[in-house]
Amino acid sequence: MKSRTKDIVLVALTVALTSAGAYLRIPIGPVPITLQTFFVLLSGAVLGPLLGATAMFAYLVLGLAGLPVFTSGGGPQYILSPTFGFLLSFPLASAVVGLVLRGEGPKIRRRRIGVAMFLGTFLIYLVGVPYLGLNLKWIQHKEVGTRAVIMMGMVPFLPGDLLKILFGTWVVPPILRVIKDLRP
């Protein structure tokens, strides 16, 4: 029973950190720079594929239910936002990071963490950038080419995402050691 309670607390903490990460933002266009993706990657690495994806799914549900946990608030209308594709990718990205790192434990290799987080980041772009392009074309009725969508939704974020991955490789092992000590 203690393990289940701890898991619930960790999932709730992850949702709270992701929500806070949404408000640490730099607006640079339709997609702002935030810390959300760092916590998405961290959720998979620390909680594993199931709990990490659960935390990110809970984050989406709370935001779509109207709690202001997304960068520009919340509510069901957020589905029409150009950034919703990025949010939609969060459970998948977290699960993939967790699957790549499954069974590694606290003595995990930093290179493996980096690879897992790179794959998670790639999935965020893989879902988010096309959604951005479709939203701009079909919802906002703007004619934007593929290159322009990539320049808006991916290129400006690459340096920051690389830093998030590097920082993640540094913080995941000590976090895993602390969490292991908390387990019954």
trRosetta pair geometry for C-beta under 8 A, 3 or more apart (Angstrom, degrees):
i j d omega theta_ij theta_ji phi_ij phi_ji
1 4 5.8 -55 -154 34 38 111
1 5 6.5 36 152 -18 68 105
2 5 5.7 -56 -150 37 34 111
2 6 6.3 34 153 -20 67 107
2 184 4.7 91 80 -38 131 138
3 6 5.6 -54 -148 37 31 112
3 7 6.3 35 152 -22 64 104
3 183 6.4 34 -110 -147 96 81
3 184 5.7 -104 -55 27 88 106
4 7 5.6 -51 -149 34 31 113
4 8 6.5 33 152 -19 63 103
5 8 5.7 -53 -151 34 32 112
5 9 6.4 32 151 -18 65 106
6 9 5.6 -55 -149 37 33 112
6 10 6.3 33 153 -19 67 106
6 182 6.0 155 -145 139 141 115
6 183 7.0 -169 92 -100 165 56
7 10 5.7 -54 -145 37 31 111
7 11 6.3 32 155 -19 65 105
7 47 7.8 103 -146 -148 80 100
7 51 5.9 -115 -161 -114 103 136
8 11 5.8 -53 -147 36 30 110
8 12 6.3 29 154 -17 64 108
9 12 5.7 -56 -147 39 30 111
9 13 6.2 32 153 -21 65 107
10 13 5.6 -52 -144 37 31 113
10 14 6.3 34 154 -21 63 105
10 46 7.6 -146 -174 127 124 111
10 47 5.9 160 135 -101 124 106
10 51 6.9 23 97 165 117 138
10 55 7.9 -77 123 -78 73 132
10 179 7.3 56 -105 -128 139 121
11 14 5.7 -55 -151 35 30 113
11 15 6.5 32 151 -19 64 103
11 47 6.9 94 -83 -133 69 149
11 51 5.8 -119 -78 -171 102 93
11 54 5.8 -42 -129 104 133 108
11 55 4.5 -152 -149 -86 75 91
11 58 6.6 82 163 17 111 152
12 15 5.7 -51 -149 35 33 112
12 16 6.4 33 151 -19 64 106
13 16 5.6 -55 -149 37 32 113
13 17 6.3 30 154 -18 66 106
14 17 5.8 -53 -144 37 31 109
14 18 6.3 31 156 -18 64 106
14 39 6.5 153 -164 176 73 105
14 42 7.6 -167 -130 100 100 97
14 43 4.7 92 -162 -107 137 106
14 46 7.8 -178 -90 74 121 122
14 47 6.4 -39 -55 -37 155 141
14 52 7.5 -132 -173 -126 165 57
14 55 4.0 -5 92 -166 133 150
14 56 8.0 -64 135 -53 121 62
14 59 8.0 -88 120 -52 85 118
15 18 5.8 -56 -147 38 29 111
15 19 6.3 32 152 -21 63 107
15 55 5.5 -144 -54 -167 79 83
15 58 5.3 -64 -89 101 135 114
15 59 4.9 -169 -132 -76 84 84
15 62 6.8 92 -173 5 128 149
15 69 7.7 -30 173 -153 88 150
16 19 5.6 -54 -149 36 30 114
16 20 6.4 29 153 -17 65 105
17 20 5.6 -52 -146 38 33 111
17 21 6.2 40 151 -24 64 106
17 39 4.7 177 117 -124 103 139
17 42 7.8 -59 112 79 144 138
18 21 5.4 -51 -147 35 32 118
18 22 6.9 43 150 -30 61 96
18 36 5.6 57 -163 -141 78 75
18 39 4.2 -159 -84 103 71 139
18 40 6.7 81 -116 -59 119 67
18 43 7.3 -6 -58 -46 122 132
18 55 7.4 140 -10 147 138 104
18 56 7.2 153 -97 -106 169 68
18 59 5.1 -33 92 -114 144 148
18 69 7.5 42 104 171 88 112
18 90 7.7 82 -154 -159 145 145
19 22 5.8 -46 -160 18 34 115
19 23 7.5 18 150 -7 60 102
19 59 6.9 -158 -57 -136 82 100
19 62 7.8 -49 -82 100 124 140
19 69 4.0 -68 -119 -147 103 95
20 23 6.1 -65 -162 38 40 104
20 24 6.8 32 146 -15 71 104
20 35 7.7 -26 107 75 75 123
21 24 5.7 -55 -145 36 40 106
21 34 5.8 97 149 157 79 98
21 35 3.5 -115 -147 90 95 89
21 36 4.4 154 112 -73 115 44
21 37 7.9 -154 151 19 139 40
21 38 6.4 -157 -136 51 143 97
21 39 4.9 -156 -16 -3 155 127
22 25 6.9 -9 166 -49 41 118
22 34 5.6 5 -127 -164 36 147
22 35 7.8 -98 -39 57 26 71
22 36 5.1 47 -76 -70 69 114
22 69 6.3 108 25 160 153 54
22 70 5.7 -145 -160 -164 151 24
22 71 4.7 -132 -175 -71 93 58
23 34 7.9 71 15 -138 16 111
23 71 7.3 170 -77 -127 42 52
24 34 6.3 113 78 -154 66 68
24 35 4.7 13 74 4 122 117
25 32 4.3 38 -176 138 119 136
25 33 6.3 149 -157 78 63 52
25 34 4.5 -22 -96 -90 89 85
25 35 8.0 -121 -71 2 59 71
25 71 5.6 87 -74 -141 157 109
26 32 6.1 167 75 -172 41 91
26 33 4.2 -4 52 54 100 108
26 34 7.9 -164 21 -66 63 46
27 32 4.6 -48 -100 -105 51 112
28 31 7.5 -26 68 82 88 61
28 32 6.3 128 18 -125 72 52
28 33 6.1 46 0 -15 122 96
28 156 5.8 -151 122 144 152 160
29 32 7.8 178 54 -74 51 49
29 152 5.4 -127 128 -149 151 93
29 156 7.7 131 17 22 124 156
30 82 4.4 -20 169 83 128 150
30 83 6.9 -173 147 -50 82 88
30 132 6.8 134 104 -151 132 109
30 136 7.4 -111 -44 -80 174 107
30 152 6.1 28 38 172 105 127
30 153 7.8 -33 78 -77 106 84
31 82 6.8 -107 -59 114 82 107
31 83 5.3 140 -109 -97 78 100
31 86 6.9 111 -136 -26 120 148
31 128 7.6 91 -120 164 144 122
31 132 6.5 -39 -50 -108 126 139
31 152 6.4 116 19 151 109 83
31 153 5.4 90 1 -115 155 65
31 157 7.5 -52 121 -49 123 130
32 71 5.7 169 45 -168 125 149
32 83 7.8 -21 20 -90 73 151
33 156 7.2 -105 -66 128 109 106
33 157 6.3 175 -106 -107 87 83
33 160 5.7 120 -152 -6 121 174
34 37 7.1 117 83 0 84 82
34 71 5.8 -115 -68 -91 146 118
35 38 4.9 -41 -171 29 74 121
35 39 6.5 66 137 -16 85 98
35 164 7.8 165 -139 -107 65 120
36 39 6.1 -68 -160 41 35 103
36 40 6.3 38 147 -25 71 106
36 71 7.5 -84 -32 -57 137 98
36 90 7.6 -69 157 -100 109 128
37 40 5.1 -46 -145 31 40 118
37 41 6.4 39 157 -16 68 101
37 86 7.8 -67 -74 179 106 114
37 93 7.9 -44 -145 125 83 160
37 121 6.8 69 174 -110 129 81
37 124 5.9 40 -125 -128 118 172
37 161 6.6 -34 109 -112 147 93
37 164 6.3 53 100 151 99 171
38 41 6.1 -58 -154 38 29 107
38 42 6.1 28 150 -17 65 112
38 164 4.3 -129 -92 -147 92 117
38 167 7.2 -11 -139 79 123 124
38 168 6.7 -163 -153 -66 79 106
39 42 5.2 -51 -137 43 36 116
39 43 6.1 49 157 -33 65 99
40 43 5.8 -50 -152 24 27 114
40 44 7.3 19 154 -10 58 101
40 56 6.0 60 -128 -100 86 128
40 90 4.8 -114 -121 -142 127 88
40 93 5.4 34 152 93 123 124
40 94 5.4 -111 -175 -65 73 94
40 120 6.8 175 122 165 100 126
40 124 7.1 105 99 -81 155 130
41 44 6.3 -59 -159 36 34 105
41 45 6.3 25 151 -13 68 113
41 93 7.0 -58 -79 146 64 111
41 94 7.4 -142 -92 -99 21 63
41 97 5.5 152 -150 -90 61 161
41 116 7.9 132 -162 118 93 87
41 117 4.6 52 -163 -132 133 94
41 120 4.9 146 -107 94 85 149
41 121 6.9 -3 -79 -54 127 83
41 164 6.7 121 30 144 146 112
41 165 7.2 -103 -179 -96 168 64
41 168 5.5 -47 117 -109 127 158
42 45 5.7 -62 -144 43 33 110
42 46 5.7 11 167 -4 72 117
42 168 6.1 -139 -77 -125 79 104
42 171 7.5 -20 -117 93 116 120
42 172 7.1 -158 -130 -88 73 89
42 175 7.7 24 -163 63 104 172
43 46 6.5 -66 -134 47 21 96
43 47 5.3 -19 -177 21 63 122
43 51 7.8 -139 176 115 88 77
43 52 4.0 132 135 -143 86 87
43 55 5.0 -140 -154 72 135 138
43 56 6.1 150 93 -46 160 97
43 94 4.6 -25 90 -134 110 124
43 97 7.7 102 75 68 63 135
43 98 7.9 -51 119 -53 65 112
44 47 6.9 -58 -105 55 15 84
44 48 7.3 -34 -165 150 48 7
44 49 6.5 27 -146 -96 89 48
44 52 3.9 120 -88 166 48 166
44 53 7.5 52 -95 -47 89 68
44 93 6.9 -121 -31 127 142 61
44 94 3.9 -176 -57 -167 98 54
44 95 6.3 -110 -115 -32 115 11
44 96 6.8 -15 -149 63 158 49
44 97 2.9 106 100 72 140 108
44 98 3.9 -120 -166 -35 79 81
44 99 7.9 -44 -170 5 116 62
44 101 7.3 124 136 29 87 121
44 116 7.2 -156 113 158 121 117
44 120 6.1 -174 35 -95 152 142
45 52 7.7 100 13 -94 36 145
45 97 5.3 -61 -51 152 71 119
45 98 6.9 -132 -62 -82 23 59
45 101 5.6 61 -130 17 64 167
45 113 6.1 51 -132 -140 133 95
45 116 6.5 128 -90 106 94 137
45 117 7.0 -11 -57 -69 128 96
45 168 6.6 144 -3 180 162 112
45 172 4.7 -68 148 -123 136 131
45 176 8.0 -90 146 -60 87 111
46 52 7.4 128 59 -85 65 107
46 172 6.5 -142 -68 -137 82 82
46 175 5.4 -50 -110 124 122 129
46 176 6.5 -146 -124 -76 70 74
46 179 6.6 136 -171 -26 95 157
47 50 8.0 -116 137 73 95 56
47 51 3.7 -120 166 98 112 111
47 52 4.2 155 72 -62 109 73
47 54 7.9 -118 144 47 141 96
47 55 6.2 108 37 -11 172 134
47 94 7.7 2 60 178 114 115
47 98 6.8 -50 84 -98 68 128
48 51 5.4 64 59 31 89 99
48 52 6.0 -167 76 -12 34 102
48 98 4.4 92 179 -158 33 121
48 101 7.8 -130 -111 86 56 98
48 102 6.5 74 -143 -104 92 79
49 52 6.0 -60 -132 41 16 110
49 53 6.1 12 168 -13 59 112
49 94 7.5 138 -139 127 46 71
49 95 4.4 56 -160 -153 87 66
49 96 7.6 86 -118 -39 102 14
49 97 7.8 169 -92 70 69 56
49 98 3.3 -175 -62 97 54 123
49 99 4.6 54 -79 -54 136 73
49 102 6.4 -23 -15 -71 112 114
50 53 6.2 -60 -146 39 23 105
50 54 6.2 25 154 -21 61 110
50 95 7.5 57 -70 -118 30 92
50 98 7.3 -141 5 130 44 157
51 54 5.3 -52 -143 37 33 117
51 55 6.3 39 155 -24 65 101
51 98 7.8 160 51 -117 72 155
52 55 5.8 -51 -152 31 30 111
52 56 6.6 20 154 -10 63 106
52 94 3.7 -160 145 164 106 110
52 95 6.3 178 85 -72 106 44
52 97 6.8 -112 149 69 165 104
52 98 4.6 -175 22 -47 139 133
53 56 5.8 -59 -147 42 34 107
53 57 6.0 37 153 -21 68 107
53 91 4.3 65 -155 -168 80 85
53 92 7.4 57 -119 -69 108 23
53 94 5.1 173 -75 87 53 110
53 95 4.0 25 -64 -64 123 100
53 98 7.3 -103 -25 22 88 142
54 57 5.7 -54 -144 37 29 111
54 58 6.3 33 154 -21 64 105
54 91 7.9 83 -44 -132 17 105
55 58 5.7 -54 -149 35 29 112
55 59 6.5 35 149 -24 62 104
55 94 7.0 -141 61 -176 97 165
56 59 5.3 -44 -149 30 37 119
56 60 6.7 39 151 -18 63 100
56 90 4.0 -160 -167 132 127 103
56 91 4.2 -176 93 -79 116 59
56 93 7.7 164 -120 57 172 85
56 94 4.7 176 -16 0 139 146
57 60 5.7 -51 -153 35 35 112
57 61 6.4 35 150 -19 66 105
57 91 4.7 48 -59 -91 81 134
58 61 5.6 -53 -145 37 33 112
58 62 6.3 35 156 -20 66 105
59 62 6.0 -55 -149 36 27 110
59 63 6.4 23 155 -15 62 110
59 69 6.4 -145 -162 133 77 143
59 90 6.7 -65 73 116 131 154
60 63 5.8 -61 -149 40 29 109
60 64 6.1 19 159 -12 68 111
60 87 6.1 133 -106 159 94 103
60 88 7.4 82 -119 -101 138 45
60 90 6.8 175 -53 56 108 124
60 91 7.0 -59 -8 -33 134 110
61 64 6.0 -60 -141 43 27 104
61 65 6.0 30 156 -23 64 110
62 65 5.7 -58 -147 35 27 113
62 67 4.6 -35 166 43 89 133
62 69 5.3 44 109 5 113 149
62 74 7.3 -60 128 -142 66 150
63 67 6.2 -80 -90 68 35 82
63 68 8.0 47 -127 -145 71 12
63 69 4.6 -105 -80 62 88 102
63 70 4.6 83 -147 -38 131 100
63 74 4.2 -138 -159 -127 61 106
63 75 7.8 -66 161 3 61 30
63 78 6.3 -54 147 48 105 167
63 87 7.2 -96 79 -164 159 146
64 74 6.9 -110 -53 -174 15 91
64 75 7.0 9 -156 147 35 13
64 76 5.4 56 -171 -93 83 57
64 78 6.4 -124 -100 49 65 119
64 79 7.3 47 -120 -49 109 93
65 74 7.3 -9 65 155 52 126
65 75 7.9 -65 100 -108 19 37
66 74 5.3 117 -171 111 19 108
66 75 4.7 41 -107 -91 65 71
66 76 7.7 -25 -63 -17 77 71
67 74 5.1 8 77 58 39 171
68 73 4.6 -55 -126 -143 90 55
68 74 4.9 -141 -94 3 33 105
69 74 5.6 52 27 -72 68 130
70 73 6.1 -9 65 75 94 34
70 74 5.2 138 14 -82 100 69
70 78 5.8 120 22 -137 168 149
70 81 7.8 146 151 39 150 169
70 83 7.8 148 -178 96 118 123
70 87 6.6 -26 -118 -92 115 145
71 83 6.7 -18 36 99 131 164
72 78 7.8 162 73 -116 95 100
72 81 7.0 169 52 -126 128 143
72 83 7.9 127 9 38 113 136
73 78 7.4 -156 88 -79 82 114
74 78 6.2 -45 -151 -40 37 142
75 78 5.7 133 69 -22 61 95
76 79 6.3 -15 174 -5 60 109
77 80 5.7 -44 -179 29 65 111
77 81 7.7 87 129 -38 69 89
78 81 4.9 -24 -164 -4 58 124
78 84 5.8 141 144 -92 77 111
78 87 7.6 -3 145 41 121 163
79 84 5.4 101 -140 -145 32 165
80 84 7.3 87 36 -15 14 144
80 135 7.3 135 -176 -139 49 108
80 139 5.5 159 -165 -143 89 145
81 84 4.7 121 65 -37 87 95
81 135 7.3 -8 121 -151 27 154
82 85 7.9 -41 169 12 43 100
82 131 7.6 143 -170 124 48 83
82 132 5.0 55 178 -133 92 72
82 135 4.3 177 -109 102 65 144
82 136 6.2 47 -117 -57 121 78
82 139 7.6 -157 -73 66 74 132
82 140 7.2 -9 -68 -21 112 134
83 86 5.2 -41 -175 30 73 117
83 87 6.6 72 132 -18 82 100
83 128 7.3 -2 -156 -153 54 107
83 132 7.2 26 -87 -92 40 96
84 87 5.3 -55 -152 40 44 113
84 88 6.0 51 150 -28 73 104
84 131 6.4 -118 79 157 74 138
84 135 7.4 133 33 -77 99 144
85 88 5.4 -49 -143 33 33 117
85 89 6.7 35 155 -23 62 103
85 127 5.2 -168 173 140 90 77
85 128 4.3 146 108 -123 96 42
85 129 7.4 -120 108 16 140 21
85 130 6.8 -163 -163 72 158 65
85 131 2.2 162 -66 48 143 152
85 132 6.0 -111 37 -33 133 65
85 134 7.9 112 -60 42 139 108
85 135 7.4 -139 -19 -23 114 123
86 89 5.9 -58 -158 30 31 112
86 90 7.6 54 145 -46 59 87
86 124 5.9 37 -147 -175 77 92
86 127 7.1 145 -97 94 30 94
86 128 3.4 44 -77 -113 70 130
86 131 7.4 -144 -25 62 55 132
86 132 7.8 36 -34 -51 96 105
86 153 8.0 -159 -61 -160 114 104
87 90 5.8 -28 -166 -12 42 117
88 127 5.9 -133 89 154 99 134
88 128 7.7 164 48 -81 88 69
88 131 6.9 138 34 -73 132 164
89 92 5.4 -70 -162 50 57 111
89 93 5.3 56 145 -27 90 110
89 123 5.7 169 -173 135 117 85
89 124 4.7 151 108 -118 140 50
89 126 7.2 136 -122 65 140 77
89 127 3.6 165 -76 56 115 139
89 128 5.6 -80 1 -41 137 89
90 93 5.8 -56 -138 38 28 109
90 94 6.2 27 164 -18 64 108
90 124 7.4 43 -79 -106 52 98
91 94 5.9 -58 -148 38 29 111
91 95 6.2 29 156 -20 65 109
92 95 5.8 -57 -148 37 29 111
92 96 6.4 27 156 -19 65 106
92 123 5.6 -137 116 161 107 137
92 127 7.0 115 53 -33 141 149
93 96 5.9 -55 -147 35 30 109
93 97 6.5 31 155 -18 64 104
93 120 4.0 88 -176 -163 90 82
93 121 7.3 83 -149 -58 128 24
93 123 4.5 180 -91 81 81 120
93 124 5.0 17 -77 -56 150 86
94 97 5.9 -54 -150 35 31 110
94 98 6.3 28 153 -15 64 110
94 120 6.9 66 -71 -137 28 126
95 98 5.7 -59 -149 41 31 112
95 99 6.2 32 154 -22 67 106
96 99 5.6 -51 -143 34 32 111
96 100 6.4 32 158 -18 64 104
96 116 7.4 172 127 -163 75 77
96 119 5.5 -125 141 124 124 113
96 120 5.5 172 78 -87 106 72
96 123 5.8 134 20 -21 154 155
97 100 6.1 -57 -152 35 28 109
97 101 6.4 3 158 3 64 115
97 116 4.6 93 -145 158 66 103
97 117 6.0 43 -121 -85 118 50
97 119 7.0 169 -81 75 62 97
97 120 4.2 -1 -56 -59 106 134
98 101 6.1 -73 -144 51 28 96
98 102 6.3 58 153 -64 66 85
99 102 5.5 -18 -148 -21 33 119
100 112 7.1 -178 146 176 99 87
100 115 6.6 -147 172 106 143 95
100 116 3.7 -179 85 -107 134 97
100 119 6.2 131 -46 44 151 145
101 104 4.9 -65 -174 8 73 133
101 108 6.4 12 -154 -135 106 142
101 112 6.5 126 -104 137 78 108
101 113 6.7 42 -96 -99 127 63
101 116 5.0 -5 -41 -82 98 166
104 107 7.5 -141 161 72 76 59
104 108 3.9 56 144 -102 127 99
104 109 7.5 -112 -156 17 125 68
104 112 6.5 177 -111 108 147 147
105 108 6.4 174 74 -49 47 82
105 176 7.0 133 167 160 38 134
105 180 7.4 55 -162 -88 81 138
106 173 6.3 89 -174 -160 64 70
106 176 4.3 -179 -105 116 68 107
106 177 4.4 94 -149 -78 134 67
106 180 5.2 -65 -47 -16 128 147
107 173 7.6 46 -118 -139 20 110
108 112 6.1 -115 -179 71 91 121
108 113 6.0 90 135 -53 123 103
108 172 6.7 -54 75 119 138 116
108 173 5.8 -152 54 -92 91 86
108 176 6.6 80 5 24 120 167
109 112 4.5 85 71 5 94 105
109 113 7.2 -161 97 -7 50 84
110 113 5.4 -51 -151 35 39 115
110 114 6.3 43 151 -22 68 103
110 169 4.3 76 -164 178 91 109
110 170 7.4 33 -129 -73 123 44
110 173 7.3 -56 -76 -30 81 124
111 114 5.6 -52 -152 34 33 115
111 115 6.5 33 151 -19 65 103
111 169 7.8 51 -63 -141 21 134
112 115 5.7 -49 -147 35 34 112
112 116 6.3 35 153 -19 65 105
113 116 5.8 -57 -149 38 30 111
113 117 6.2 23 156 -14 66 110
113 168 6.3 -161 157 125 113 92
113 169 4.4 147 93 -114 122 73
113 172 5.1 179 -132 45 143 151
113 173 7.7 -98 -47 -42 151 83
114 117 5.9 -59 -143 41 27 106
114 118 6.1 32 155 -23 64 107
114 165 5.7 77 -139 165 72 107
114 166 7.5 25 -110 -91 107 47
114 168 7.8 143 -92 82 53 101
114 169 4.8 0 -61 -77 86 134
115 118 5.6 -53 -147 34 29 114
115 119 6.5 29 154 -17 63 104
116 119 5.9 -56 -154 36 30 110
116 120 6.5 30 150 -18 64 106
117 120 5.4 -49 -145 37 37 115
117 121 6.2 39 154 -20 66 104
117 164 7.5 -156 173 117 131 86
117 165 4.4 159 112 -127 129 87
117 168 5.0 131 -94 87 158 150
117 169 7.1 -118 13 -54 142 82
118 121 5.7 -54 -148 37 30 111
118 122 6.3 36 151 -23 64 105
118 165 6.0 49 -66 -129 69 148
119 122 5.5 -50 -147 33 32 116
119 123 6.6 34 154 -19 64 102
120 123 5.8 -54 -153 34 32 111
120 124 6.7 36 149 -22 64 102
121 124 5.5 -49 -152 30 36 115
121 125 6.7 31 152 -12 65 103
121 161 5.1 117 -147 -178 139 127
121 164 7.7 140 -87 81 127 120
121 165 6.6 -61 -27 -66 143 116
122 125 5.9 -59 -154 40 32 108
122 126 6.0 38 149 -28 67 110
123 126 5.2 -50 -139 34 34 118
123 127 6.4 20 164 -6 66 104
124 127 6.6 -66 -152 43 24 97
124 128 5.5 7 162 -7 64 126
125 128 5.9 -65 -122 50 25 102
125 129 5.3 19 -175 -18 69 116
125 153 7.4 134 -140 133 77 98
125 154 5.3 62 -137 -110 119 112
126 129 7.3 -20 -100 30 9 101
126 130 7.6 -3 169 1 41 110
127 130 7.1 -78 -164 43 24 99
127 131 6.3 18 155 -17 65 119
128 131 5.7 -64 -147 40 29 112
128 132 6.2 35 157 -25 67 105
128 153 6.2 -174 126 -179 96 121
129 132 5.5 -49 -149 31 32 116
129 133 6.6 31 154 -17 63 103
129 149 6.1 113 -178 142 86 102
129 150 6.3 34 -161 -101 136 59
129 153 4.3 151 -114 108 76 136
129 154 5.4 -5 -88 -46 131 111
130 133 5.5 -54 -149 37 37 112
130 134 6.2 34 155 -16 69 105
130 149 8.0 66 -101 145 31 145
131 134 5.8 -55 -145 40 31 109
131 135 6.1 34 154 -22 65 108
132 135 5.8 -56 -146 36 26 112
132 136 6.4 26 156 -19 63 106
132 149 5.7 150 101 -162 106 101
132 152 6.7 -164 153 98 141 114
132 153 4.4 173 43 -82 165 144
133 136 5.9 -54 -147 35 29 109
133 137 6.3 19 157 -11 64 110
133 144 6.6 -138 -134 88 73 109
133 146 6.8 11 -120 -111 149 56
133 149 3.9 4 -83 -126 99 160
133 153 7.6 -94 -41 -1 79 148
134 137 5.9 -63 -146 43 30 106
134 138 5.6 -8 172 11 71 117
134 139 7.9 63 128 -5 66 95
135 138 6.7 -66 -121 52 20 85
135 139 4.8 -24 -162 27 64 125
135 140 6.5 47 144 -2 71 102
136 139 7.4 -15 -59 52 10 85
136 140 5.1 -40 -143 51 43 121
136 142 4.7 -61 174 62 89 110
136 144 4.8 -16 127 23 144 133
136 149 6.8 -157 27 -100 144 103
137 140 7.6 41 5 56 11 77
137 141 7.4 32 180 -112 32 25
137 142 6.7 -92 -86 66 37 58
137 143 7.1 58 -116 -104 81 40
137 144 6.8 -122 -64 37 80 84
138 141 7.6 4 -172 -71 11 55
144 148 4.7 -121 -173 90 90 129
144 149 5.6 112 127 -59 116 85
144 152 7.6 -17 -180 0 146 142
145 148 4.9 95 57 9 75 103
145 149 7.1 -137 101 -6 39 88
146 149 5.7 -56 -149 35 32 111
146 150 6.4 31 154 -17 66 105
147 150 5.8 -55 -151 37 31 111
147 151 6.3 31 151 -19 65 107
148 151 5.5 -53 -146 38 33 113
148 152 6.3 28 154 -16 66 107
149 152 5.8 -58 -147 40 31 107
149 153 5.7 -7 167 10 69 119
150 153 6.5 -70 -124 54 23 88
150 154 5.1 -37 -164 36 65 120
150 155 6.2 72 141 -28 77 100
151 154 7.6 -37 -70 52 11 77
151 155 5.1 -20 -129 23 47 134
151 156 7.6 63 175 -25 56 90
152 156 7.8 -14 -153 8 23 116
153 157 7.7 -32 160 4 37 128
154 157 6.1 -89 -160 42 30 106
154 158 6.8 45 158 -50 72 94
155 158 6.1 -34 -155 -7 34 115
157 160 5.6 -68 -161 51 55 108
157 161 5.3 54 146 -26 86 111
158 161 5.7 -59 -138 39 27 110
158 162 6.3 32 160 -23 64 104
159 162 5.7 -54 -151 32 30 113
159 163 6.7 29 152 -16 64 104
160 163 5.6 -53 -152 36 36 112
160 164 6.4 39 149 -22 67 103
161 164 5.3 -46 -146 34 37 115
161 165 6.4 40 153 -20 65 101
162 165 5.7 -52 -150 35 32 111
162 166 6.4 31 152 -17 65 106
163 166 5.6 -54 -145 39 33 111
163 167 6.1 31 156 -16 67 107
164 167 5.8 -55 -143 41 28 109
164 168 6.1 34 153 -25 63 108
165 168 5.5 -53 -146 35 29 116
165 169 6.6 31 155 -22 63 101
166 169 5.9 -51 -152 30 31 110
166 170 6.8 26 150 -16 61 107
167 170 5.6 -61 -157 37 36 113
167 171 6.2 12 157 -6 72 112
168 171 6.2 -66 -135 45 29 95
168 172 5.8 37 170 -36 69 108
169 172 6.6 -39 -131 18 23 113
170 173 8.0 -75 176 26 24 97
171 174 6.4 -68 -159 47 48 101
171 175 5.8 44 152 -22 80 114
172 175 5.7 -65 -145 40 31 111
172 176 6.1 31 160 -22 69 108
173 176 5.7 -56 -146 35 30 111
173 177 6.6 31 156 -21 64 103
174 177 5.5 -50 -148 33 37 114
174 178 6.5 37 154 -19 67 102
175 178 5.8 -55 -152 36 34 110
175 179 6.3 29 153 -16 67 108
176 179 5.7 -56 -143 41 32 110
176 180 6.1 38 155 -26 65 104
177 180 5.7 -51 -147 32 29 114
177 181 6.7 30 153 -18 61 104
178 181 5.8 -57 -156 34 32 112
178 182 6.7 31 147 -20 64 106
179 182 5.4 -55 -152 33 38 114
179 183 6.9 48 149 -34 66 96
180 183 5.8 -44 -156 15 36 115
